[in-house]
Amino acid sequence: MFKLSGRYVLSKNFWQRRFGIVLLINFAKDKNVKKDIEAILVKVKNDREPYVKKAITWLKSKLK
């Protein structure tokens, strides 16, 4: 799932980037994969698309 998400977050299509982030929400509570999720979030941290930003914020809120 993480490889798939990693590919999607690099897409030119913002819906695919958003989907790549949302794929990880169910894994956010698992402390064993927190570093993997954070590594993927680094790839999109400067994204300017509002829907992608919302997905990033949503995922980060689940990581706490």
Residue pairs with C-beta under 8 A, 6 or more apart in sequence:
1 23
1 24
1 27
2 24
2 33
2 36
2 37
2 40
4 20
4 23
5 20
5 21
5 23
5 24
5 40
6 20
6 40
6 43
7 20
8 16
8 17
8 19
8 20
8 23
9 17
9 20
9 21
9 40
9 43
9 44
10 17
10 43
11 17
11 20
14 47
14 49
14 51
14 52
15 51
17 44
17 47
17 49
17 52
18 49
18 51
18 52
18 55
20 40
20 44
21 40
21 41
21 44
21 52
21 55
21 56
21 58
21 59
22 55
22 58
22 59
24 37
24 40
24 59
25 58
25 59
25 62
27 33
27 37
28 34
28 37
28 59
28 62
28 63
29 62
34 63
37 59
37 63
38 63
41 56
41 59
41 60
44 52
44 56
45 56
47 53
47 56
